Amino acid sequence: MKQILKTFKWYDFIFIILIIGLIVNQVYFEMELIKLMSELIGKVQYAQSIATIWETGKKMLLTTAIIMCSVIISSCMSTMLAAKFAERLRSKIFGKVNDFSQEEINKFSIASLITRSTNDITQLQMTLQMSLRMAIMAPTMAIFSIINVVNSSIHMSIATTIAVVIMFIMFGILFFAVVPAFQKIQKKTDKINLIARENLTGLKVIRAFNTEQLQEEKFNNINTELSHTMQYTGKVMSLMSPGMNIISNGLILTIYWLGAVLINADLLVYKNLIAFTSYGMHILMSFMFLSAVIIMLPRGIISAKRINEVLNTTSKIVEGDFTGETAEQGRVEFKNVSFRYPDAEMNILEDINFVVNKGETIAFIGSTGSGKSTLINLIPRFFDATFGEVLIDGVNVKDYTQKALNDKIGFVPQKGVLFRGSVEENIKYGNEEISTEKIDECLKVAQATFVYDLDGGLNYQIAQGGTNVSGGQRQRLCIARAIAKNPEIYIFDDSFSALDYKTDK
């Protein structure tokens, strides 16, 4: 959990101390309010003057105002602290995932990383926000109330202790019953995310093969499993409310019964009985707050562990420190390169050797699955070679900083990827300084002059994933983007598959 704790800034701990102080202040004055109420009842009971009753009433109003201010300020501070914590943690996870190689992304799966970056952080935020108030208030309120009861009547304290012990036993049983279930809920949420994502991504294929029913069955199966798990946790946690009611009502009845006995024996006065009842209710309220924390805490713990797994994962791609100029430009060399995917039994690439100099072009031709994409993925270090060396301008790619290496490469992926925004923003993605004239030139070279026929031209808005342009148009815009970067080395990963022969040439 150290990685998560590092998300807190030094001033966050000052906020936490202030929140604790405000909550302790709130509980202290709530106890004072009970004493004032008992005092007021005594004055009314013994028919004291209106002036003395008003004096106690004013004190009660002032105490209530202090409690209200403490509640408002501590609530605002805890909400702000939890929101800022979630914001920083979300950014930390996003940055960490961006540094992952393809191996780490495959290890977690995209669906799981999305859940960990969103749902898990939200669960942790809610747990933190609730814990900052209720987890502090509950024990503080219980301690203050128990001290007041013990100091006033040993008989009442025995009854209260028995009720507290029973509550602890109930909470312990419920806690250990639901923790494994909450862990299953987060894993099943990952699976639902995965199936929903697959379904949306492969919608055309699903319809073409008439497998809508199969996909619905797959989704319904995991959805039913998740529903049953959540029903189980709901049923277990639903035992808490009646259990609390039985214990609280039993305690109140015990207090009144003991109070009646003690009053008849002249060992207790009526105003103290009312105070004991209020203290007893505060003790029970403190455990109700604790029960709310217990409901959230297991999910928060599970989410924290899942987030921590991401933060503690170190990318296999270790960045070098070379950023200097090289004597050679645009030279790619493979020296005895072999590559094996993680956990695979055999190499997919074996002893690859070639050199490409500036101005030269090399093409890799082979059947599907022969390793063409894998080979070129070694150049920008999406994966690292298992054996051998990949050299750019005479320097091993492992020695470059990731920025220095990427600055040398213009990459066009097998599946054209465009980002939401204008055509111009997509073209400028790798080179913010490029002029409009140069953009025109890049579009001409990429045979992407269709842009000028679109509504708005360069300002035409591309939808997420480039879904509002055709596959061929998407590929040509990706090529234009790579050209606009003006790199030393161009890598085209089967990026002409949606182009006609003339455009390809």
C-alpha atoms as one frame of an Amber mdcrd trajectory, in Angstrom:
protein
   0.000   0.000   0.000   3.043   2.280   0.065   2.461   3.362  -3.536  -1.096
   4.458  -2.721   0.010   6.279   0.447   2.600   8.172  -1.606  -0.335   9.729
  -3.471  -1.023  11.830  -0.373   0.743  15.192  -0.215   2.242  16.503   3.037
  -0.549  19.038   3.405  -3.159  16.245   3.122  -2.037  14.977   6.526  -2.628
  18.466   7.959  -6.163  18.259   6.546  -6.616  14.830   8.145  -5.476  16.167
  11.541  -7.898  19.105  11.196 -10.749  16.735  10.261  -9.995  14.542  13.290
  -9.908  17.656  15.490 -13.251  18.876  14.154 -14.889  15.463  14.642 -13.549
  15.144  18.206 -14.820  18.679  18.836 -18.242  17.722  17.418 -18.531  14.611
  19.599 -17.341  16.452  22.712 -20.033  19.112  22.341 -22.654  16.431  21.612
 -21.819  14.945  25.015 -22.066  18.430  26.533 -25.450  18.835  24.858 -26.686
  15.675  26.602 -25.496  17.044  29.964 -27.267  20.358  29.295 -30.439  18.504
  28.297 -30.285  16.501  31.536 -29.746  19.743  33.452 -32.724  21.357  31.684
 -35.001  18.396  32.521 -33.914  18.642  36.161 -34.752  22.354  36.305 -38.175
  21.739  34.733 -38.791  18.785  37.039 -38.063  20.840  40.149 -39.962  23.899
  38.801 -37.062  26.315  38.776 -37.417  29.855  37.395 -37.881  30.600  33.684
 -34.668  32.653  33.715 -32.525  29.671  34.741 -34.267  27.475  32.164 -33.566
  30.089  29.427 -29.938  30.243  30.544 -29.520  26.505  29.965 -31.486  26.782
  26.709 -29.098  29.443  25.362 -26.133  27.231  26.177 -27.826  24.395  24.277
 -28.364  26.619  21.225 -24.721  27.740  21.246 -23.545  24.130  21.611 -25.794
  23.078  18.713 -24.335  25.871  16.525 -20.778  24.681  17.303 -21.746  21.083
  16.422 -23.350  22.229  13.144 -20.264  24.237  12.111 -17.978  21.297  12.932
 -20.120  18.915  10.845 -20.262  21.238   7.804 -16.538  22.085   7.799 -15.349
  18.495   8.411 -17.710  17.154   5.701 -16.461  19.678   3.134 -12.816  19.005
   4.009 -13.188  15.194   3.855 -15.024  15.405   0.507 -12.360  17.682  -0.966
  -9.499  15.540   0.359 -10.996  12.300  -1.018 -11.733  13.903  -4.417  -8.191
  15.293  -4.732  -6.721  11.945  -3.671  -8.776  10.149  -6.356  -7.740  12.737
  -8.961  -4.025  12.259  -8.248  -4.324   8.461  -8.029  -6.220   8.323 -11.338
  -3.483  10.394 -13.005  -0.831   8.161 -11.424  -2.493   4.995 -12.745  -2.955
   6.566 -16.197   0.718   7.573 -16.340   1.831   4.148 -15.108  -0.239   2.329
 -17.746   1.189   4.617 -20.441   4.664   3.422 -19.460   3.701  -0.259 -19.698
   5.021  -2.366 -22.530   2.620  -4.567 -24.441   3.604  -7.430 -22.142   2.265
  -5.700 -19.005  -0.905  -4.582 -20.817  -1.540  -8.171 -21.924  -0.879  -9.397
 -18.374  -3.677  -7.285 -16.867  -5.885  -7.037 -20.009  -7.300  -3.763 -21.293
 -10.708  -4.426 -19.701  -9.169  -4.913 -16.250  -6.997  -1.801 -16.572 -10.092
   0.254 -17.461 -11.924  -1.081 -14.386  -8.924  -0.423 -12.135  -8.584   3.133
 -13.484 -12.264   3.968 -12.957 -14.460   1.734 -10.796 -11.732   0.687  -8.337
 -10.566   4.266  -7.774 -14.184   5.387  -7.241 -14.651   2.627  -4.636 -11.453
   3.689  -2.879 -12.511   7.357  -2.953 -15.893   6.538  -1.378 -14.220   4.377
   1.270 -11.706   7.114   2.121 -14.390   9.801   2.301 -16.569   7.677   4.573
 -13.626   6.560   6.708 -12.399  10.115   7.260 -15.666  10.912   9.033 -17.437
   7.798  10.223 -14.392   5.668  11.055 -13.118   8.517  13.263 -16.510   9.535
  14.661 -17.618   6.005  15.596 -14.844   5.138  18.093 -14.672   8.725  19.409
 -18.410   8.812  20.092 -18.308   5.327  21.646 -15.379   6.238  23.950 -16.948
   9.500  25.162 -20.333   7.851  25.741 -18.905   4.809  27.519 -16.791   7.013
  29.818 -19.871   9.032  30.795 -21.942   5.906  31.419 -19.209   4.165  33.459
 -18.605   7.271  35.593 -22.337   7.550  36.338 -23.576   3.995  36.918 -21.840
   0.619  37.038 -25.142  -1.172  36.347 -25.700   0.758  33.124 -22.113   0.215
  32.031 -22.469  -3.581  32.386 -25.585  -3.579  30.159 -23.834  -1.368  27.605
 -20.697  -3.554  27.587 -22.755  -6.671  26.869 -24.484  -4.898  23.941 -21.112
  -3.737  22.551 -19.598  -7.237  22.743 -22.586  -8.720  20.892 -22.222  -6.044
  18.190 -18.504  -6.759  17.754 -19.210 -10.462  17.291 -21.903  -9.702  14.700
 -19.664  -7.257  12.789 -16.768  -9.733  12.783 -18.894 -12.534  11.313 -20.369
 -10.264   8.626 -16.970  -8.786   7.707 -15.265 -12.131   7.104 -18.326 -13.417
   5.232 -18.385 -10.627   2.633 -14.672  -9.883   1.953 -14.184 -12.849  -0.457
 -17.456 -11.971  -2.196 -16.371  -8.363  -2.795 -13.154  -9.647  -4.385 -15.244
 -11.781  -6.750 -17.436  -8.769  -7.597 -14.441  -6.752  -8.848 -13.150  -9.688
 -10.943 -16.593 -10.274 -12.445 -16.825  -6.536 -13.186 -13.593  -6.968 -15.179
 -15.204  -9.800 -17.167 -18.379  -7.810 -17.869 -16.207  -4.934 -19.073 -14.261
  -7.340 -21.288 -17.328  -8.955 -22.890 -19.090  -5.602 -23.396 -15.934  -4.177
 -24.990 -15.512  -7.211 -27.256 -19.153  -7.010 -28.256 -18.992  -3.334 -29.197
 -15.647  -3.687 -30.994 -16.678  -6.763 -32.976 -20.292  -5.797 -33.672 -19.924
  -6.154 -37.440 -18.450  -9.643 -37.156 -21.131 -10.703 -34.666 -23.917  -9.593
 -37.013 -22.235 -11.062 -40.080 -22.056 -14.492 -38.428 -25.502 -14.243 -36.768
 -24.002 -14.881 -33.326 -25.974 -12.245 -31.418 -27.593 -14.967 -29.306 -24.199
 -16.494 -28.447 -22.860 -13.103 -27.316 -26.016 -12.452 -25.318 -25.611 -15.819
 -23.580 -21.972 -15.048 -22.732 -22.951 -11.674 -21.307 -25.980 -13.067 -19.463
 -23.859 -15.799 -17.839 -21.315 -13.399 -16.336 -24.051 -10.858 -15.588 -26.021
 -13.521 -13.685 -22.903 -14.581 -11.775 -22.235 -10.961 -10.787 -25.881 -10.504
  -9.817 -25.862 -13.635  -7.621 -22.649 -12.536  -5.894 -24.078  -9.080  -5.227
 -27.319 -10.652  -3.973 -25.273 -12.792  -1.578 -23.430  -9.751  -0.185 -26.728
  -7.876   0.008 -28.392 -10.704   1.957 -25.446 -10.989   4.348 -25.246  -7.228
   4.936 -29.054  -7.016   5.315 -28.680  -9.007   8.549 -26.909  -5.985  10.019
 -29.978  -3.721  10.205 -32.300  -6.107  12.114 -29.371  -7.186  14.273 -28.640
  -3.559  15.171 -32.341  -2.919  15.902 -32.572  -5.929  18.218 -29.435  -4.911
  20.100 -30.347  -1.198  20.328 -33.933  -1.800  21.386 -32.778  -4.435  23.861
 -30.276  -1.965  25.346 -32.918   0.777  25.652 -35.347  -1.635  27.372 -32.566
  -2.753  29.725 -31.659   0.869  30.560 -35.310   1.738  31.316 -35.824  -1.435
  33.356 -32.627  -0.886  35.367 -33.474   2.815  35.618 -36.902   2.053  37.078
 -35.374  -0.323  39.622 -32.666   2.195  40.609 -35.142   5.121  40.814 -37.416
   3.067  43.107 -34.364   2.310  45.260 -33.476   6.069  45.352 -30.142   5.272
  43.604 -30.957   7.265  40.479 -32.860  10.405  39.512 -35.031  10.761  36.414
 -32.828  13.329  34.644 -29.851  10.918  34.798 -31.987   8.137  33.312 -32.669
  10.352  30.271 -28.931  11.073  30.022 -28.134   7.324  30.195 -30.635   6.678
  27.397 -28.991   9.333  25.217 -25.507   7.973  25.937 -26.739   4.476  25.107
 -28.193   5.686  21.812 -24.918   7.441  20.997 -23.013   4.228  21.639 -25.351
   2.378  19.282 -25.133   5.191  16.709 -21.353   4.920  16.810 -21.630   1.242
  15.928 -24.148   2.022  13.187 -21.555   4.376  11.688 -19.022   1.592  12.078
 -21.356  -0.812  10.272 -21.575   1.618   7.320 -17.768   1.692   7.187 -17.675
  -2.114   7.360 -19.986  -2.314   4.339 -17.631  -0.095   2.293 -14.310  -1.204
   3.736 -14.038  -4.672   2.121 -14.623  -3.269  -1.383 -12.200  -0.449  -0.646
  -9.531  -2.921   0.496  -9.995  -5.104  -2.590  -9.890  -2.056  -4.879  -6.761
  -0.757  -3.130  -5.030  -4.125  -3.679  -5.958  -4.123  -7.372  -4.720  -0.545
  -7.821  -1.556  -1.397  -5.923  -0.884  -4.322  -8.283  -0.770  -1.867 -11.193
   1.395   0.662  -9.334   3.849  -2.032  -8.188   4.237  -3.526 -11.662   7.507
  -2.487 -13.267   7.609  -2.252 -17.030   9.978  -4.715 -18.675  11.020  -1.863
 -20.993  13.788  -0.117 -19.018  14.502   3.296 -20.491  18.084   4.142 -21.463
  19.772   7.518 -21.058  21.183   8.234 -24.535  19.795  11.441 -26.045  22.809
  12.631 -28.047  23.395  13.017 -31.768  24.518  10.017 -33.801  27.004  10.038
 -36.670  24.646   7.950 -38.783  21.069   8.893 -39.708  18.158   6.650 -40.640
  20.024   3.333 -40.266  18.300   0.228 -38.849  20.228  -2.956 -38.080  19.162
  -6.305 -36.613  22.018  -8.430 -35.207  21.186 -12.089 -34.500  17.751 -11.107
 -33.185  15.442 -13.749 -31.749  12.164 -13.106 -29.979   9.846 -15.173 -27.838
   6.546 -13.975 -26.360   6.236 -14.186 -22.554   5.437 -17.737 -21.380   5.774
 -19.077 -24.962   7.681 -22.342 -25.510   9.466 -21.384 -28.725  10.785 -18.323
 -30.548   8.546 -16.647 -33.105  11.606 -14.941 -34.638  14.895 -16.766 -34.959
  18.320 -15.258 -35.728  17.208 -12.247 -37.812  19.981 -10.223 -39.460  19.633
  -7.258 -41.850  20.713  -3.645 -42.357  18.671  -0.800 -43.860  20.507   2.447
 -44.620  19.157   5.938 -45.163  17.179   6.169 -48.419  16.636   2.412 -48.624
  13.402   0.452 -48.260  12.947  -3.064 -46.945   9.748  -5.115 -47.102   8.893
  -8.176 -45.012   6.607 -10.605 -46.796   5.118 -13.701 -45.250   1.938 -15.508
 -44.342  -0.377 -14.372 -41.583   1.201 -15.062 -38.199   4.733 -15.355 -39.553
   5.970 -12.549 -37.283   6.049  -9.497 -39.597   4.369  -7.144 -37.112   6.310
  -8.672 -34.239   9.568  -7.924 -36.006   8.856  -4.226 -36.569   7.424  -3.863
 -33.063  10.957  -4.483 -31.776  12.187  -1.223 -33.361  10.071   1.220 -31.283
  10.425  -1.164 -28.285   6.826  -2.261 -27.948   8.647  -5.460 -26.990  12.353
  -6.074 -26.366  14.314  -8.687 -28.305  14.831 -11.902 -26.326  18.271 -12.388
 -27.859  20.453 -10.214 -30.074  20.474  -6.470 -30.705  18.295  -3.957 -32.541
  20.352  -0.896 -33.520  19.158   2.536 -34.666  21.925   4.724 -36.125  24.492
   2.377 -34.595  23.048   2.608 -31.045  21.113  -0.185 -29.323  17.441   0.818
 -28.942  17.704  -0.153 -25.256  20.224   2.654 -24.700  17.944   5.435 -25.982
  15.510   7.347 -23.827  12.002   6.502 -25.008  11.499  10.069 -26.260  14.770
  10.141 -28.203  13.949   6.784 -29.823  10.384   7.725 -30.715  11.520  11.055
 -32.199  13.445   9.079 -34.850  10.450   6.958 -35.905   7.269   7.655 -37.866
   4.946   4.730 -37.189   1.796   3.784 -39.117  -0.007   0.913 -37.328  -1.723
  -2.067 -38.903  -5.067  -0.784 -37.676  -5.394   2.942 -38.359  -6.009   4.839
 -35.131  -7.301   8.417 -35.150  -8.164  10.518 -32.119 -11.232  12.628 -31.478
 -10.628  16.166 -32.743 -10.081  17.973 -36.027  -8.159  16.571 -39.009  -5.497
  19.208 -38.388  -5.083  18.162 -34.740  -4.624  14.548 -35.832  -2.014  15.476
 -38.448  -0.154  17.634 -35.911  -0.194  14.839 -33.320   3.552  14.180 -33.670
   4.648  17.679 -34.703   2.847  20.668 -33.197   5.092  23.159 -35.040   4.253
  22.055 -38.586   2.864  24.791 -40.856  -0.396  24.617 -42.836   1.620  24.493
 -46.093   3.524  21.443 -44.833   0.253  19.796 -43.802  -1.028  20.285 -47.372
   2.135  18.668 -48.688   1.794  15.695 -46.292  -1.824  15.165 -47.346  -0.802
  15.160 -51.023   1.992  12.631 -50.444  -0.427  10.412 -48.462  -3.077  10.753
 -51.211  -5.394  12.218 -48.550  -6.587  15.334 -50.387 -10.173  14.104 -49.871
  -9.934  16.146 -46.656 -10.638  19.353 -48.595 -13.954  17.944 -49.780 -15.111
  17.378 -46.190 -17.256  19.919 -44.377 -14.724  22.275 -42.794 -11.648  20.821
 -44.513  -8.815  20.618 -41.981 -11.280  21.599 -39.257 -13.499  18.586 -39.981
 -14.110  16.804 -36.663 -12.945  13.194 -36.505 -15.058  10.969 -34.244 -13.515
   8.717 -31.609 -11.493   6.015 -33.368 -12.085   7.690 -36.759 -15.464   6.015
 -37.196 -16.843   8.821 -39.388 -14.298   8.200 -42.175 -13.751   5.043 -44.225
 -10.977   2.519 -43.604  -8.954   3.772 -46.570  -9.368   7.410 -45.536  -8.325
   6.501 -41.999  -5.162   4.787 -43.264  -4.230   7.730 -45.488  -4.646  10.189
 -42.611  -2.425   7.954 -40.433   0.218   7.982 -43.182  -0.039  11.790 -43.439
   0.425  12.017 -39.667   3.616   9.943 -39.852   4.959  12.052 -42.741   4.190
  15.275 -40.834   6.501  14.141 -38.058   9.405  14.210 -40.553  11.248  11.303
 -38.861  14.453   9.538 -39.882  12.726   6.158 -40.193   9.247   5.264 -41.486
   7.573   2.060 -40.331   4.455   0.903 -42.211   2.789  -2.091 -40.586   0.518
  -3.421 -43.378  -0.906   0.116 -43.557  -1.937  -0.132 -47.247  -4.454  -2.967
 -46.832  -7.480  -0.675 -47.340  -5.926   1.230 -50.268  -6.390   0.559 -53.974
  -3.395  -0.532 -56.048  -2.800   2.912 -57.576  -2.808   4.693 -54.206  -0.642
   1.903 -52.712   1.922   2.420 -55.468
